[in-house]
Amino acid sequence: DAKFEEWSTAVETLEYSSETPMGEVTVTTNETYAMSYLMKALIEQHHPVMLIGLAGCGKTQSCLGLLKSLPPDVFTYYAMNMSYYTDSTLLQTMMENPLEKKAGKLYAPPGKLQLIYFVDDLNMPALDKYNTQSAIELMKQKQDYGHWYDRQKILVKDIGNTQYLCCMNPTAGSFIVNQRLQRHFWCCAVPFPEQSALLTIYSTFMKGHFERLPFKGPVQEQVSGIIKAALSLHSMVVSNFR
């Protein structure tokens, strides 16, 4: 009989070595696996994806982990961080960096690759006196019409084989972005990881370090207790001082 399987059955255990920087490793949990599965399915159909969540909930790391797992002969990515000072001129310069000129007025990534623009902190650019963000308007123009303009020659540049993957924190920057841009995206709210997920993540890193080096058994047995104590302390600090 057909039945639904839990996401946990598909999560693979990661063997971590402390020789690898932690920032380059994405530890998969039930929640991040489910989210990445849907994101990958949408990306393969060239549909823009946006993750929305508070700082520290793992949006950026989840996106980078997914981007690194995509087949390199089909997809490539270019990461960009928005800031208060990002305007349309600066953004267009960054977005043109990974492109090359093709036939006529077409610009696209090398070969037949599909380029994913990974835009972090999407809503950070400053608002102008019209309450808009020129960088966001440039992204909207490219998504709506598939082109932007050469700013010196005032000629159309058609942009091919590109798509967006974005993250934003709704409690920072302008809080929201132009809904005429956001309507194109599949939006996913990303909560903070649960205690069980945090235990999985930190246990992977700690055990990868203590088991690789010749620590004695009694020392390795303390790893789980140290992690639980740290998570408990963090929870108490957040509840008392936030």
Secondary structure, DSSP 8 states (H G I E B T S, - for coil): ------GGGG-------TTS-GGG-----HHHHHHHHHHHHHHHTT--EEEE--TTSSHHHHHHHHHHHS-TTTEEEEEEE--TT--HHHHHHHHHTT-EE-STTEEESSTT-EEEEEEESTT-S---TTS--HHHHHHHHHHHHSEEE-TTT--EEEE-SEEEEEEE-TTSTTSS--HHHHTTSEEEE-----HHHHHHHHHHHHHHHHHHTT--HHHHTTHHHHHHHHHHHHHHHHHHH-
